Amino acid sequence: MNNQICNPEVEVPSGIAFNDKDYMNTLLSTLKELEKNLAITLTECSCEELYQQYFNLFSSVAKLQREAYEIMFRKGWYILEKAEQNKIDQKLQMLSKEFNRLS
């Protein structure tokens, strides 16, 4: 049973030089890291005006990150794996218990 969710991979040249897939991987990784750092920055803003400026920047970066992911997925460069239902159920049960404990 194939648990992968993917598109046919667009072939790129191999070798020492960067190719389109390499550039997209680097871009996606950088955008993910920037998005995480901006999320932390939002929680530490000292005033509303600064918060709004960072929130707008965060929204732009999140949109770019999503676009980069979608391009990579369409080209078959980003592969997802289907989760088994029992693993989803186990995780839901664990999170529900934790939520109830905190409530």
C-alpha positions as protocol buffer text, in pm:
chain_id: "A"
residue {
  index: 1
  type: MET
  ca { x: 0 y: 0 z: 0 }
}
residue {
  index: 2
  type: ASN
  ca { x: 144 y: 337 z: -105 }
}
residue {
  index: 3
  type: ASN
  ca { x: 111 y: 592 z: 175 }
}
residue {
  index: 4
  type: GLN
  ca { x: 258 y: 875 z: -27 }
}
residue {
  index: 5
  type: ILE
  ca { x: 68 y: 1173 z: -160 }
}
residue {
  index: 6
  type: CYS
  ca { x: 267 y: 1328 z: -442 }
}
residue {
  index: 7
  type: ASN
  ca { x: 278 y: 1438 z: -802 }
}
residue {
  index: 8
  type: PRO
  ca { x: 512 y: 1306 z: -1071 }
}
residue {
  index: 9
  type: GLU
  ca { x: 855 y: 1454 z: -1011 }
}
residue {
  index: 10
  type: VAL
  ca { x: 987 y: 1710 z: -1255 }
}
residue {
  index: 11
  type: GLU
  ca { x: 1342 y: 1602 z: -1333 }
}
residue {
  index: 12
  type: VAL
  ca { x: 1623 y: 1849 z: -1275 }
}
residue {
  index: 13
  type: PRO
  ca { x: 1990 y: 1830 z: -1370 }
}
residue {
  index: 14
  type: SER
  ca { x: 2211 y: 1661 z: -1114 }
}
residue {
  index: 15
  type: GLY
  ca { x: 2562 y: 1764 z: -1028 }
}
residue {
  index: 16
  type: ILE
  ca { x: 2747 y: 2016 z: -821 }
}
residue {
  index: 17
  type: ALA
  ca { x: 2555 y: 2322 z: -947 }
}
residue {
  index: 18
  type: PHE
  ca { x: 2228 y: 2423 z: -784 }
}
residue {
  index: 19
  type: ASN
  ca { x: 1917 y: 2337 z: -982 }
}
residue {
  index: 20
  type: ASP
  ca { x: 1559 y: 2462 z: -950 }
}
residue {
  index: 21
  type: LYS
  ca { x: 1472 y: 2199 z: -688 }
}
residue {
  index: 22
  type: ASP
  ca { x: 1774 y: 2299 z: -477 }
}
residue {
  index: 23
  type: TYR
  ca { x: 1679 y: 2667 z: -495 }
}
residue {
  index: 24
  type: MET
  ca { x: 1318 y: 2590 z: -401 }
}
residue {
  index: 25
  type: ASN
  ca { x: 1427 y: 2372 z: -106 }
}
residue {
  index: 26
  type: THR
  ca { x: 1650 y: 2652 z: 20 }
}
residue {
  index: 27
  type: LEU
  ca { x: 1375 y: 2910 z: -28 }
}
residue {
  index: 28
  type: LEU
  ca { x: 1115 y: 2696 z: 150 }
}
residue {
  index: 29
  type: SER
  ca { x: 1346 y: 2625 z: 445 }
}
residue {
  index: 30
  type: THR
  ca { x: 1434 y: 2993 z: 478 }
}
residue {
  index: 31
  type: LEU
  ca { x: 1070 y: 3103 z: 465 }
}
residue {
  index: 32
  type: LYS
  ca { x: 970 y: 2843 z: 727 }
}
residue {
  index: 33
  type: GLU
  ca { x: 1243 y: 2962 z: 962 }
}
residue {
  index: 34
  type: LEU
  ca { x: 1152 y: 3328 z: 905 }
}
residue {
  index: 35
  type: GLU
  ca { x: 786 y: 3250 z: 970 }
}
residue {
  index: 36
  type: LYS
  ca { x: 872 y: 3078 z: 1302 }
}
residue {
  index: 37
  type: ASN
  ca { x: 1092 y: 3369 z: 1411 }
}
residue {
  index: 38
  type: LEU
  ca { x: 825 y: 3623 z: 1322 }
}
residue {
  index: 39
  type: ALA
  ca { x: 566 y: 3427 z: 1523 }
}
residue {
  index: 40
  type: ILE
  ca { x: 792 y: 3453 z: 1827 }
}
residue {
  index: 41
  type: THR
  ca { x: 848 y: 3822 z: 1759 }
}
residue {
  index: 42
  type: LEU
  ca { x: 473 y: 3881 z: 1756 }
}
residue {
  index: 43
  type: THR
  ca { x: 441 y: 3747 z: 2109 }
}
residue {
  index: 44
  type: GLU
  ca { x: 710 y: 3986 z: 2231 }
}
residue {
  index: 45
  type: CYS
  ca { x: 607 y: 4314 z: 2065 }
}
residue {
  index: 46
  type: SER
  ca { x: 604 y: 4606 z: 2304 }
}
residue {
  index: 47
  type: CYS
  ca { x: 333 y: 4816 z: 2135 }
}
residue {
  index: 48
  type: GLU
  ca { x: 36 y: 4773 z: 1905 }
}
residue {
  index: 49
  type: GLU
  ca { x: 188 y: 4964 z: 1612 }
}
residue {
  index: 50
  type: LEU
  ca { x: 497 y: 4744 z: 1612 }
}
residue {
  index: 51
  type: TYR
  ca { x: 277 y: 4435 z: 1649 }
}
residue {
  index: 52
  type: GLN
  ca { x: 73 y: 4533 z: 1342 }
}
residue {
  index: 53
  type: GLN
  ca { x: 384 y: 4591 z: 1131 }
}
residue {
  index: 54
  type: TYR
  ca { x: 525 y: 4252 z: 1226 }
}
residue {
  index: 55
  type: PHE
  ca { x: 186 y: 4087 z: 1180 }
}
residue {
  index: 56
  type: ASN
  ca { x: 164 y: 4222 z: 824 }
}
residue {
  index: 57
  type: LEU
  ca { x: 517 y: 4096 z: 755 }
}
residue {
  index: 58
  type: PHE
  ca { x: 429 y: 3757 z: 909 }
}
residue {
  index: 59
  type: SER
  ca { x: 121 y: 3732 z: 685 }
}
residue {
  index: 60
  type: SER
  ca { x: 327 y: 3809 z: 374 }
}
residue {
  index: 61
  type: VAL
  ca { x: 593 y: 3554 z: 463 }
}
residue {
  index: 62
  type: ALA
  ca { x: 329 y: 3289 z: 543 }
}
residue {
  index: 63
  type: LYS
  ca { x: 170 y: 3347 z: 203 }
}
residue {
  index: 64
  type: LEU
  ca { x: 508 y: 3319 z: 26 }
}
residue {
  index: 65
  type: GLN
  ca { x: 589 y: 3001 z: 221 }
}
residue {
  index: 66
  type: ARG
  ca { x: 259 y: 2847 z: 114 }
}
residue {
  index: 67
  type: GLU
  ca { x: 319 y: 2942 z: -250 }
}
residue {
  index: 68
  type: ALA
  ca { x: 669 y: 2789 z: -242 }
}
residue {
  index: 69
  type: TYR
  ca { x: 528 y: 2469 z: -90 }
}
residue {
  index: 70
  type: GLU
  ca { x: 253 y: 2448 z: -354 }
}
residue {
  index: 71
  type: ILE
  ca { x: 503 y: 2491 z: -638 }
}
residue {
  index: 72
  type: MET
  ca { x: 723 y: 2218 z: -495 }
}
residue {
  index: 73
  type: PHE
  ca { x: 428 y: 1985 z: -441 }
}
residue {
  index: 74
  type: ARG
  ca { x: 301 y: 2037 z: -796 }
}
residue {
  index: 75
  type: LYS
  ca { x: 647 y: 1957 z: -933 }
}
residue {
  index: 76
  type: GLY
  ca { x: 671 y: 1640 z: -724 }
}
residue {
  index: 77
  type: TRP
  ca { x: 953 y: 1782 z: -510 }
}
residue {
  index: 78
  type: TYR
  ca { x: 755 y: 1769 z: -185 }
}
residue {
  index: 79
  type: ILE
  ca { x: 604 y: 1437 z: -82 }
}
residue {
  index: 80
  type: LEU
  ca { x: 343 y: 1391 z: 189 }
}
residue {
  index: 81
  type: GLU
  ca { x: 266 y: 1072 z: 370 }
}
residue {
  index: 82
  type: LYS
  ca { x: -85 y: 953 z: 450 }
}
residue {
  index: 83
  type: ALA
  ca { x: -138 y: 903 z: 822 }
}
residue {
  index: 84
  type: GLU
  ca { x: -296 y: 579 z: 929 }
}
residue {
  index: 85
  type: GLN
  ca { x: -636 y: 627 z: 1091 }
}
residue {
  index: 86
  type: ASN
  ca { x: -529 y: 452 z: 1412 }
}
residue {
  index: 87
  type: LYS
  ca { x: -237 y: 695 z: 1450 }
}
residue {
  index: 88
  type: ILE
  ca { x: -470 y: 990 z: 1399 }
}
residue {
  index: 89
  type: ASP
  ca { x: -712 y: 847 z: 1658 }
}
residue {
  index: 90
  type: GLN
  ca { x: -427 y: 790 z: 1907 }
}
residue {
  index: 91
  type: LYS
  ca { x: -301 y: 1146 z: 1867 }
}
residue {
  index: 92
  type: LEU
  ca { x: -652 y: 1287 z: 1903 }
}
residue {
  index: 93
  type: GLN
  ca { x: -709 y: 1085 z: 2219 }
}
residue {
  index: 94
  type: MET
  ca { x: -376 y: 1199 z: 2365 }
}
residue {
  index: 95
  type: LEU
  ca { x: -445 y: 1565 z: 2285 }
}
residue {
  index: 96
  type: SER
  ca { x: -801 y: 1542 z: 2421 }
}
residue {
  index: 97
  type: LYS
  ca { x: -672 y: 1402 z: 2750 }
}
residue {
  index: 98
  type: GLU
  ca { x: -413 y: 1680 z: 2773 }
}
residue {
  index: 99
  type: PHE
  ca { x: -674 y: 1944 z: 2691 }
}
residue {
  index: 100
  type: ASN
  ca { x: -912 y: 1807 z: 2956 }
}
residue {
  index: 101
  type: ARG
  ca { x: -629 y: 1802 z: 3211 }
}
residue {
  index: 102
  type: LEU
  ca { x: -558 y: 2167 z: 3142 }
}
residue {
  index: 103
  type: SER
  ca { x: -925 y: 2272 z: 3154 }
}
